[in-house]
């Protein structure tokens, strides 16, 4: 997980690159980030815990893994 200061720094670097004409995809790739990650960081600045409502597929996957791990 990326710390909040690191996220802020990455967002600032990407925004600066875009101001200098670098496409969003190239700016994200240079920091080894997906565009979707950048979008989530800039859309939702608060850290919210993962819940079943926010990520239903992930929630089901984790529950299935837990059930199959039980003896």
N, C-alpha and C positions, 0 to 999 in steps of 0.2 A: 504494500500500500504506500502511496506517495504522500509525504507529509504536506500539510497545508502551505507552508512557505515554499516548498519545492513546486507545488502546483501553481502558486501565484507567479513564481519566477518563470516557469515554462509558458504560462499564458502570456506574460509580458513579452517574452522573447518571440513568441509566435505572432503576437499583434504587431510588434516592431518589424518583424520580417515582412508581414503583409503590407505595412505602410511603405516598405521599400520595394514593393512589387513582387514579392515571392508568393506563389500560390499557396493556399492553405494546406493542401496535401503535401507539398514539398517541405513546408515548414514543420509540419507534424512529423513527417518521416525522418527529418534531420534530428529530431529529439526522441525518435523511436516511440512515438505515440500514434494512436489511431485518431482520425478526424472525429470519430464518435466520442472518444475520451475527451478530446478538447472541447467538443460541444457540450458534453455533460458538465465539465468543469466551469464553463462560462455561462451555462443556463442555470445551474443550481449551485450557487456558491456555498450553501450550507451543507455540512456533512450529515447525511441521513442514513440511519442503519438500514441494512438490507432487510426487507420484509417480503412476505409472500405476495402482497399486493403489488409491490414495485417490480419484483422479478419472479413471476409465477413459475417460469421454467426452471430457474435455479433452485427455487424452494422445493419443487417436486424432485429434482435430481438429488439434492442433499438428503431429503427424506428417504428416497429409494435406497441410497447408499447406506444410510444408517440402518434401515430395516434389513438389508442384505448382510450387513456386517455382524448382526446379532447372531449368537449361536443357536 
